Each structure stands twice: as C-alpha cells, then as structure tokens.
Amino acid sequence: MIFLSTTPPSISSTNVANINNLTQPNMNPHELETLYKIMESISSDQSWRKSYPNPCQQSSSWLGIECKKNTNNIYHVTRLDFGTHPNPICKKTATFPSLIFQLPNLESLFFIQCFTHTKTTISIQENRILQQLSIRSNPSLIGTIPPQISSLKSLQILTLSQNNLLGQIPQQIFTLNSLIHLDLSYNNLTGQIPYQIGNLINLIGLDLSYNSLTNPIPSTIGLLKSLQKLDLSSNSLTGKIPQTIEKLQSLNFLALSNNKLSGNFPKGIHKLQELQYFLMDDNPMMFITLPDELSQLHKLQELSLSSSGYSGEIPSSYSQLVNLTTLSLQNNRLTGEIPVEFSRLSHMYHLNLSKNLLDGVVPFNSSFLKRLGRNLDLSGNPGLCLMNQHEGVYVGVNMCGSSSNTITMPLKKNRSCEASCGVVRSLFLVCILRVLELLFCV
C-alpha cells in the first residue's frame, strides 16, 4: 500500500533567505523612499517603485545607479547619473532635487543635459560625503552659484559647465580645500577671479573659460603649484600675465586666448618646462615682439599667438621646439623672412603664418609642403613667393616672378652682390634678379 503525504515539502533556510531577498528591500527604508521620490521627480522613464523594488541588487538595478554594501549587508546608493542615454532621461518638468543630498552615502552625482525645459536653480544641502558633483549642459539651469556649496566638505571634483549660471564666483567655493578639479566654464559669470583662488592648493585642473570675468589675473594663481591645466580663455581679463605664473611648473596646458591681456610676457615663463599647449590668440599685445623665451619650452606641441598685433621677425630660435606640431601666428604684423630652420621641424603638421608682412622666398622643400598640405597657410603676405612649383600644393602665395608679386614683394638686398655687380633693379625684374643673386652672388 502506498501512502501519499499531504504535508508540503520542507523549505530550507537558504531558500527562505533567497525568497526574502527577492521580495524585501535590502536598503534602509528611509533611504529607499528618498531615492524613489528623487527618481519620480526627475524621470518618467519607469514606474520606479514597481520596476526596481531592490534598486541596489545587481539583478534589479538600472544603468546610472551604483551602490555599495556595508558591513551589515545593507546597500547604500553611492552614485547617480541623469540626463543622457543609457542613464535615466530627465522629463521636461524636471527641476534640481535638493532632496538628493539626503542620500547619506552618495559620493558622485551627475546631471548632464537634464534641465533643458523648466527653469531651475541649484539648491544645496549639507553633505560631507559627496566627492564629485557634475552639472553640465543644462540650458535651463539659471541663477547664481549658491555659497552653501561650501558645505560639501569632501568635494574633489566640481563641474558646473555649459549652463546659464550668472553672477560672481562665490568666495565660499575657495574653502573647499579638497578640490582637485574646478570647472565653471561656459556660463555667464561676471566680476573678477577672487584672490582666494590661491587657497585651492590641491587643484590639478582649473577651467573658468567662456564667461565674462574681468580685471587682472590674481597673482595668487602662482600658489597652485600642482596645477596641470589652466584655461581662462574667452573672458575680458586685463593687464599682464602675472609674474607668479612661473611657479606653475607642473602646468602642461595654458589657455589665455580671447581676453584683453597686454604687455610683455613674464621673463620666467621659460620655467614652465612641462608646458605642451600654450594658446594665447586674440589679445591686444600690440607693438611687442614674439618672446624668445618661449623657445626654451622644449615639450611644447602647440603654440598659438595669432591676432594679437605682434611685430618684428619670427625668432629663428623657435626651431628649437622640436616637438611642435602646431604653430599659429596669423593675423599679426610680423616682418622679415620665414626662418629656414623651420623646415627641420619634423613633427610639424599645422603652420599658419597668414596675414602678416613676411617677405622673401618660402624656404620649405617639397616633402615639408606635402606633409602639411592644406594645413599650411601663408596667404596674405604679399612679399612671399614660392621658388619652385610643387604639384598639388597650394599655400596661398604665388610663384616668384609672377606678375602679382613683382610690385608688392620687398626682397632683402644682397649688399655684397649689389656692390660688385652694380645691378640696377626695376620693379618688373625684381624676382628675376633675385634668382640671379641666389645663383651667382652667394
């Protein structure tokens, strides 16, 4: 006889635990409720409570959230990303959620292209855990940078870039001694760069570009001895580059373009031996010559000094910049011949000397011209000409001896040849006689 048991099979304690994990949240209930309120106010992508009952479990989490488990096996949210796929997309009515600072273990927070329709402002609550705050590309984010940002005591990276923030940079921001990266670029910030900038001695990157900042660059900038990137371009800064900039000997990127800077360069600028990129276009550096000290920056890869009114000759010592790939000196008042030594710059791939007053024969051979191709621009120098035709190469100047060069090309005289040969030049024979000088009178 077979007896059928009516007692259900036993369930092991392990199975019970697994079932409970699927049905019960593994987070602090208050933190979980705070997280749901934030998600519901920012994004309508999901029904967050139903879709993610355990948002910190790997099997039930979404892209854009990171969690860590403490010693009690309780998960805490450590990172949230909003605004760009595959992270949660922000709805049109989204505004900045100050509630987010109540997540007790949040370390990193990103809002990128999130506040695009409804105007909102940054509202800060005290948080001593947050290390990275990035709020970028939010056209509807307006108002000033709140001074309460100083309550984020552990902040190391602060990015408030490409928004519509206005007003002055609050001095309180410079009490955040842990900052290693500060980016306030592409806003509508006004006023001067506070001298308290020198308090951020751990800064590696500083970007205040594309604002409306005025007054001179504070000399306290020289206290940021760990700084590797400094971008102050596209403001209305005045005065000279401060002498203290020579102390930034870890600097590898320096951008000061499109300001109102003037006067001579600091004599100690050659001490920036790690500098690889120096961009200083569009400043009224009128009636000064190109600084020879720059030739000692041997790691320099890009040097841009265009549209600034420099005069005099191009220093031949710039040929010592053997790592140079880009040299932009266009739209100045430079005179004389192109240094023949430039043809030895084997890493050069972009050279713009257009719209100057240069003269003489272009000193580059065929291989140099072909290597640069369209990245070589010598146009707008009526005194320049090419001695030989190079197939497929156009650099913006005519051949020596062409009618367009005969009147406007001032050539340097070979005095020994002039004395011995007694040549009387006519305007229409300038280039032809120049060829003869080179052939017979050198």
Rosetta blueprint (number, residue, H / E / L):
1 M L
2 I L
3 F L
4 L L
5 S L
6 T L
7 T L
8 P L
9 P L
10 S L
11 I L
12 S L
13 S H
14 T H
15 N H
16 V H
17 A H
18 N H
19 I H
20 N H
21 N H
22 L H
23 T H
24 Q L
25 P L
26 N L
27 M E
28 N L
29 P H
30 H H
31 E H
32 L H
33 E H
34 T H
35 L H
36 Y H
37 K H
38 I H
39 M H
40 E H
41 S H
42 I H
43 S L
44 S L
45 D L
46 Q L
47 S L
48 W H
49 R H
50 K H
51 S H
52 Y L
53 P L
54 N L
55 P L
56 C L
57 Q L
58 Q H
59 S H
60 S H
61 S L
62 W L
63 L L
64 G L
65 I E
66 E E
67 C E
68 K E
69 K E
70 N L
71 T L
72 N L
73 N L
74 I L
75 Y E
76 H E
77 V E
78 T E
79 R E
80 L E
81 D E
82 F E
83 G L
84 T L
85 H L
86 P L
87 N L
88 P L
89 I L
90 C L
91 K L
92 K L
93 T L
94 A L
95 T L
96 F L
97 P L
98 S H
99 L H
100 I H
101 F H
102 Q H
103 L L
104 P L
105 N L
106 L L
107 E L
108 S E
109 L E
110 F E
111 F E
112 I E
113 Q L
114 C L
115 F L
116 T L
117 H L
118 T L
119 K L
120 T E
121 T L
122 I L
123 S L
124 I L
125 Q L
126 E L
127 N L
128 R L
129 I L
130 L L
131 Q L
132 Q E
133 L E
134 S E
135 I E
136 R E
137 S L
138 N E
139 P L
140 S L
141 L E
142 I L
143 G L
144 T L
145 I L
146 P L
147 P H
148 Q H
149 I H
150 S H
151 S H
152 L L
153 K L
154 S L
155 L L
156 Q L
157 I E
158 L E
159 T E
160 L L
161 S L
162 Q L
163 N E
164 N L
165 L L
166 L E
167 G E
168 Q E
169 I L
170 P L
171 Q H
172 Q H
173 I H
174 F H
175 T H
176 L L
177 N L
178 S L
179 L L
180 I L
181 H E
182 L E
183 D E
184 L L
185 S L
186 Y L
187 N L
188 N E
189 L E
190 T E
191 G L
192 Q E
193 I L
194 P L
195 Y H
196 Q H
197 I H
198 G H
199 N H
200 L L
201 I L
202 N L
203 L L
204 I L
205 G E
206 L E
207 D E
208 L L
209 S L
210 Y L
211 N L
212 S L
213 L L
214 T E
215 N L
216 P E
217 I L
218 P L
219 S H
220 T H
221 I H
222 G H
223 L H
224 L L
225 K L
226 S L
227 L L
228 Q L
229 K E
230 L E
231 D E
232 L L
233 S L
234 S L
235 N L
236 S L
237 L L
238 T E
239 G E
240 K L
241 I L
242 P L
243 Q H
244 T H
245 I H
246 E H
247 K H
248 L L
249 Q L
250 S L
251 L L
252 N L
253 F E
254 L E
255 A E
256 L L
257 S L
258 N L
259 N L
260 K E
261 L E
262 S L
263 G L
264 N L
265 F L
266 P L
267 K H
268 G H
269 I H
270 H H
271 K H
272 L L
273 Q L
274 E L
275 L L
276 Q L
277 Y E
278 F E
279 L E
280 M L
281 D L
282 D L
283 N L
284 P L
285 M L
286 M L
287 F L
288 I L
289 T E
290 L L
291 P L
292 D H
293 E H
294 L H
295 S H
296 Q H
297 L L
298 H L
299 K L
300 L L
301 Q L
302 E E
303 L E
304 S E
305 L L
306 S L
307 S L
308 S L
309 G L
310 Y L
311 S E
312 G E
313 E E
314 I L
315 P L
316 S H
317 S H
318 Y H
319 S H
320 Q H
321 L L
322 V L
323 N L
324 L L
325 T L
326 T E
327 L E
328 S E
329 L L
330 Q L
331 N L
332 N L
333 R E
334 L E
335 T E
336 G E
337 E L
338 I L
339 P L
340 V H
341 E H
342 F H
343 S H
344 R H
345 L L
346 S L
347 H L
348 M L
349 Y L
350 H E
351 L E
352 N E
353 L L
354 S L
355 K L
356 N L
357 L E
358 L E
359 D E
360 G E
361 V E
362 V L
363 P L
364 F L
365 N L
366 S H
367 S H
368 F H
369 L H
370 K H
371 R H
372 L H
373 G H
374 R H
375 N H
376 L E
377 D E
378 L L
379 S L
380 G L
381 N L
382 P L
383 G E
384 L E
385 C E
386 L E
387 M L
388 N L
389 Q L
390 H L
391 E L
392 G L
393 V L
394 Y L
395 V L
396 G L
397 V L
398 N E
399 M E
400 C L
401 G L
402 S L
403 S H
404 S H
405 N H
406 T H
407 I L
408 T L
409 M L
410 P L
411 L L
412 K L
413 K L
414 N L
415 R H
416 S H
417 C H
418 E H
419 A H
420 S H
421 C H
422 G L
423 V L
424 V L
425 R L
426 S L
427 L H
428 F H
429 L H
430 V H
431 C H
432 I H
433 L H
434 R H
435 V H
436 L H
437 E H
438 L H
439 L H
440 F H
441 C L
442 V L
